[in-house]
Amino acid sequence: MNTLARLATYGLLAGLLALGACGGPSSDKVDDGALVMHRGNSAEPLTLDPQKASGTWENNIIGDMFIGLFTENADGNPIPGMATSWTTSEDGLTWTFSLRDAKWSDGVPVTAHDFVYSFQRILNPENLAQYASLLYPIKNAYAVNTGKLSPDNVGVKAIDDHTLEIKLEYPAPYLPGLLTHYTSMPVPAHIVKAKGNDWIKPENIAVNGAFKLVEWRTNDYVHSVKNPLFYDADNVCLDEIYYYAIVDNNTAERQVREGRLDVNNGFPGQKLAFLNKQLPGYVRVHPYLGTTYYVFNMRKKPFDDARVRNALAMALDRDFMTGEILKSGQIPAYSLIPPGVANYPKGGLVSWAKLSLAERKAKAKDLLIEAGFGPDHPLEFEFTYRNSGDNPRVTPAVQSDWNEIAPWVHVTITGVETQIHYDNLRTGDFQVGDAGWIADFNDAENFLYLLLTKTNQMNYGKYSNPAYDAMVERSNHELDPVKRAELMQRAEQMMLDDMPVIPMWYSVNKALVNPKVTGWVDNVVDIHRSRYLCMPKDDKK
């Protein structure tokens, strides 16, 4: 099929597959004179509990409400948060933090004991925290999270109310970046103990960040207001924020043009040129540390066979998808770790990356035949994808590429709400699914960790390779940055040869930002905390 025909076909199919978006921003009145920002936020949060969240759309709200030991500046880089200073032992295994005087929004002091309680809570297996594995560098975190030790064995200790000690399993030079993540944010122990899971409700919640939750209308908006007890409240410009769960980028783009949204964290890639003309100064496109990939459920046949996984990986035309469908600067990916990751000059590469597409498809067919598939034994499976962003437009091309391998390959595609799709990935309720990973901190380990056996829920396909695990573990204990990078490269290559996931493209962050909004800085982690944003008073809603 030629390029024009393919584009016409995929455009029609994507239009049929896209789901309707929710309604526009609410018309509820706000206080006269309040400076209010309306932010489009791609998906409905399942939770606003920092220890139970797992999505960037949740992080966008949670990170405005809570502050960990470190936080991000407007550039997305780690800066001190609740910690004012810290020391590190010579072996890099003990970090001691001095905490600032700060209060929860209900006036109760934030202490080191809140941090101890929070780390123990998220790692307690009874809490079922999906993202607890991110904290495994902490001493005994893995053993506690797997039920081998009690929570009071986590290597976090309050020396006094304003001094916190964290012991590690191995040196982690990326710790300041990791400690900006919502998994490491404190929760108000005095409220959580009293209210249980209801602590996060607007009538109960207390926060230590710039904004406090006051209302949450499911599938409509989350409403937060400025927290006057935030330690840096004098430098927070906005009074109120509304976050809207708008799945469809076309709907969000229209609402930006109508002035109903000040910011939206995405736009249809194929409209880049159009939007540059229609909304001069609004379009923001910037590389960032993210990879879109497809994951195999390796507990289901035939995806336990590396020949099948490699065949399906090599048959996909990434150049067509990025250049003719996405059209926003995405780069075809043949490795998991994107360019630009700190201290990681060159990653792995799939062995067939330099073959032509025709050669790859022929080889893919041969591999499937070798694995036992053919006219009498067709390969049939379902590919599920997030129905947000550009995914509905790309997926028909994926389906076509796979079905074109041979007449006996039959692939169906199904769009699923983003948060439900990720829940299905974590529980193993899929065959092949699309996913994306945005770095939690700027280090290659944050990508390699996804495929470790012990990562559990975030290792969606349940890839398990003892040699890979051991190589990553060796890199964690290596203090020389060059040798550490070499070990991580060897681990990535080992994983790519196994192909438990299909790297598809390296991401760009795309946003529409009203030029009157100040403080928005494009950055490689695509984090834009509302505490840094402002706009003229005459633009209040």
N, C-alpha and C positions, 0 to 999 in steps of 0.2 A: 504494500500500500504506500503511495507516495506521501510526501510530507503534508501537502495541502489537504489531501483526502483524510489523512490521519487526524489532522487538526479539526476538520469539520466533524468527523465522526466522534472524536473524544469530547468536543465542545457540546455536542448534542447529548451524549450519554451523561456527561457530568451535570448538565442542566437538569436531567431527569432524576439523577441520584441525589442532588443537593436537597437538604431538608429546609423547611421554612424556619425562619429565625423568630425569636421572641419579639414582643412589642418594643416600642421605642422607650426612651427615657421617661420616667414618671414626671407628671406635671405638678407634683406636690410642692406647695409653697415652702420657702425657706425664710429665715429671719431676714428682715430688711437690712441691707448693708453688709451681710455676710459674704465672704468671698468663697464661692462654691465652684468646685471643679467636677466635671462629668467625664469619667474614664470608661472606655470600652474595654472589656476584659475577657473575651473569647470563650469562656465556659463557666458553667455554674459550679461554685465550690461545693465539694461534698462535706467539708469541715473547715472551720477556722481555728481549730486546735493545732498549734504548731507541732505537736508531737504525734498527730495523726494525719497530717496533710501529706500530699505527695505530688502536687501539680504546680506549675509556674503560675497558673491563674489564681491559685490559693496563696502562693508566695507573694504575689503583687499586693494582696490585702494584708496578710499576716505581717509582712515586713514593714508595713506602715504602723502596725499596732505594737510590735514587740521588738526589743533590742537585746542582742546577745552580748557576749564579752567583746566581740568585734561587730562592726556593722560596715555598710558600704558608703563611700562618698558618692558624689554625683557622677564621677567617672566609673563607678562600679568596683573600685579598688577597696581592699580591707582597710579600715581605720579603727581606732579604739572606740568601743561602744560603752558598755558598762565597766569595762576595765580601763583604768587610767594609766597603769604601768604593769610590767611583768618582768620576771626573770626566768631564765632557762638553765637547767643544770648542764654541766659540762658534757654529759653523755646524751643530752637532748631528750631525756625521758621524763623529766619533771618540770612542769611549768607552774609558776606561782604568780597569781594575779592580784593586784590591789584594785578594789572596786570603788567607784565613785559613790557619793551620797546621792541616793535617788529614791523616789517613792512610786509605788503603784498609784494608779489613778484614783484609788479610794483613800489615799493618804498613808497607807501602811508602808513602812520602809522596805525596799528591795535589799535582800541580804544574800550572802554567800550560801546560806541554808536553802534559799529558794532554788539556787542552781543545783545544789546537791540533790534536792528532792526531784528536780526536773530531769536530771540525767538518770537517776534511778527509775523514775516513772517511765520514761520512754524505752528504757532497756528491759524493763520488767516484761517478760513474755505474755503476761496476762493482759497487758495494754494493747497487744496486737498492732504495734506501730509498724507500718509498712516500710518506713525509711530508717529504722533503727540501725541497720547494717552500716550506714554511713559513719557511725560513731565507733566502729570496731577498732580503730587505732587506740582508743582509750583502754587502759589496763582492765582486764577482766570483762570488757563489754560483751565480747562474743560469748563467753561462758555464761554470763548472766542472761543474755538475750535468748540463749538456747536452753535455759533452765538448769544448767549444771552448777551454778552458784546463785546465792540469794542476792537481791538488788543491793544490799548494803556492802557488797564486795566490789562495786564499781569504783574505779580508781579516781574518784572525785571527792575531795574533803574540804570542809569549811574549817580553816584555821581559827578564824573569828568571823564576826559579822561582815567584815570588809576585806577578808583575805581568802582566796580560793586556790586550792592546789589540784592540779590535774596530772596524773601519772599516765604514761603511754606504754603500749606494748613495744613500740619501736619508734625511732625518731621520725617526726612528721614535719618537715620544713614548711608544709602547706597549712599547718594548723590555724594560723590567723584567718586564712580564707575559709577553711572548714567551719570555724566558729562564727562566721557570719550567717551560716545556714540556719533555717528555722528549726531544724532538729535540735540545735544547741541553745535555742532561746529559752529563757526561764519562764515558768508559769507561776502564778500567785498561789503558793502552797496553801495559804490560809483559806482561800476560796475553793480550790480544787478539793481539798479534804472535806470541806463542808457541803459542797454542792455536787460532787461527783462529775459525771459527764455533762451536767447542766451548767457547769461553771462558765461555759463559753457563750451562754445566752446573753443578749444585751442587758437584761435586768440584773445579771450577776457579775458580768465580766469586769476585771480590772487589768489594765495594761501598763507597760512601762515605756511605751513608744510614743510617737508623735500624735497618733490619732486613736480614738476609742470608738468601738462599735456601738451604734445606738439603734440600728434597725436592719433586719435582713428579710427581704421579701423573696422567697424562693422563686427562681427562674425569672426574676425581674431585676432587683438591685440589692446591693449592700451599701449601707449608709454609715459613714463614720464622721466624727467631729473632732476638732482639735482638743488634745489633752493638755490642759493648762499646767499639769504637774510634771510633764515631760522635762527632762533636765535641760534641753535646748529649745524649750518652747518659744523663747524670745526671737529665735531665728526661723520659726515656722510661719510662713506667709498665709497659707490657706486655712479657712475656717471649717469647711465641710468638703467631703468627697462622696460622690456616688460612683460605685463600680457596677457596670452593667454586663450581664452574662449574654453577650451577643455572639452567637456561634457563627453566623453567616457574615463573612467579610464584606459582601456587597451591601448588606443592610447597614453595617457599621459605617462603611464609606459614605453611603447616602446620608446618614445622620450627621456625619462630620460636615459634609457639604451644606446641610441645612442648619448648621450651628447648634445642633442638639447634643453633640459630643465635642469636648475640647481635645481629647486624645483618644486614639484607638490603637491597640497593639497589634495591628495587622491591616493588610489591604490586599485585594486580588492582584496577584503578580502580573497578570496579563494587562492590567489597567495602568501600569506604571507611567507610560508616556501620556496617557489621557489625564491622569491625576496631576502630573507635573504641569500640564497646561491649565486644567480647571482649578487647581488648588495650589497656586505658586507659593512655595515656602513651606507647605505642609508635609511633603513627602520626605521621610527619613529612612534611608537604607544603609546598613552598615554590617560588615562581617562580624560574626560572633562565634563563640566556642560551642557549636552545636552540630549534631549529625542526625540526619534522618536515616533510619535503618529499618529493615524488615526482619522479624524474628520468627524462627521455627520452633514449634513446640516439640522438643526432642523426646518427649515421653509418648508421642503418638507416631505410629508408623505412617508413611515411610520416612519421616523426617529424622529418624535415628540413623539414617544412612547418609554419610558425607557425600556420596556420589549424587544423590538427589539434591542435597542442599547446594552443592557447587553448580550443578546443572541449572537450577532455577536462578541462582545468582548471576551466572554469566550470560543468561539470555536477555537481560534487561538493558534497554537502550537509554542509559542515563543521560547521554548527550542530548537526545531528542527531548527528554522530559524537562531537563533544566533549561535548554536553549529555546525550545518552542512552546512549552506549556507554562513553566514557572516564570521565566523571563525576568528575574529580579537579581541576578548575579550569583545564584547558587552554583556550586562547583561539583561536578560528578565525583563521587567518593569511591575509592577502591581500598580504603582502610577505615578503621573506626575512629581513630583519633584525628581531629581536624588540624589543619595548619594553624600556627600561631600559639600553640600551647607552650607555656614557659618551659625552658630547659629540655625540650624534646625536638631536636632539629629535624629529624626524619623518621617517620613511622614505618610500619610494615606496608606491604602491597600484595594484593592477591596475585597469584602466579600467572593468571591469564589476562591481566589488565591491559597488556599491550597488543593482544589479538584484535583483529577487526570484529565487528559485530557478527558478520556472516560466519567467520571462523568460530566464534564463541557459540553461536546457535547450533552449528553442526556438531561441535564438541558436546554441547548440552544434550542433544539427541542421543549421541553415542553413549554418554554416561547413563542416561535413563534406560536405554536398552540393556546396558551392562547390569543395571540394578534390577532388571526383570520386567520392565514395562514395555508395552507394545500394543498392537491391535487387540490381542486377547486378554490383555491386562492393562487397561487404561489407567493413567494417573489422574485422579480426580480429587480436588480439595477446594476448600473455601478460604479466600483471603479477606480478612476483615480490616477495616480502616477507620480512622477518625473522620467524622463527617464535618470537621471544622477546617478553616483555612483553605489552602489549595489542594488538600488531599482528594476531594471528590473529583477534581479535574484531572489529576494525575492517574488515579487508579484504573480507569478504563485502558490507558496505555499499558499499564502493568499487566492487566488481564490479557490484552491482545498479544503482548510479547510472549507470554507463557503459552497461550493457546496456539501460537504459530510455531512452537518447537516441533510439534508433530500432531497429526489428526487425532491421536489418542490421548492428548493432554487436554483436560477440561477443567477450567478454573472458574468458579463463581465468585462474585465480589459482594460484600455487604458493608454498608456504612453504619456506624454505631456512634452514639453520643460519646464525646471525648472521655468524660470521667468514667462512664460505664465501660468503654473499651479498655481503658487502663486497668480497671478492676478485673475485667475478664483476663487480661494478660497476666496479672499477678496471681490469679487463681487457677490458671492453666486452661481456661475455657476458650480455646481457640486452636486452629491448626497452623496458619501462617498469619501474622498480623503486622500492621505498620506501627512504628513507634518513633519517638524522637528523644534525644538526650541533649540537654543543655548543661554545661559544666556547672557544678555547684561551687567549684573553686578551680583556679587555673593551674592544674597539674594533670599529667597524663594518667596518674593513678585513679583519678575520678572516672575515667572511661574504662580502664582495665577492670576496675572493681565490679562493673556490671556483670561480668562473665565468671566471677569467682563462685565456686560451689557454695561457700558460706554466705553469699549475698542473699540467697533465698528469694524473697518476694520480688526484688528488683531484677533478679536474674530470671526474666520472664519465661524463657524457653527451657530453663533448668539444665543449661550446659554444665558439664562436670568433667574436667580434665585435670587429674592430679599433677601432671607435669606443668600445666599452665599455672595452677594454684601455687606450686612450689616456686616457679620463676618470679611471679609477682611478689611472693613473700620474700624472696632473696632481694628484690629491688627495694622493698620496704626497709630492709636492714642495712642497705648500702649507703654510707655517708658521702662518698665521692659522687658528685652530681653527674659527671660524665659516665662513670661506670653504672650508676643507677639508671641513666637513660638507655644505655646499651642493654641492660637486663629487661627493661620495660619493652624495648623494641623487639627483643627476642620473644617475649611473651605475646606481644601483639601478633607477630608473624605466626606463631604457633596456633593462635586462635583463628586467624584468617584462613589458614590452611584447613582447619576443621569447618569453617563457615557456619557457626551456629546462628549468626546474624548476617544479613546482607547490607553492607554499607551502600547507601543510595546517593546522597549528596550532602555537602557541607552547607550549613545554613547561613542565611543572612537574617538580621532582625529588620523587620519592616514595621513602620509606624506612621500614622498620620497625626501630626502635632500642630495645633493652631500656632502660627508664628507669634501670636501675642503671649503664648506661654513661655516663660523664662525658666531657666534652670535645667532643662532637658538636655542631657549630654549623651550622645551616641557612644556605646561602649560594648566591649566584646562579650559581656555576660548578660546584656540586655536587661539590666536592673535599673529602675528609675523610681526611687523612693519619692513619695509625694511631699515629704518634708523639705525637699530642695526646689519644688516647683512653685511658681507664682504667676499671676496675670493681673492686668489692670483692673481696678475696682469697677470701671464702667463696663466690664465684660461679665459681671456677675449675672447668674441665672435667676 
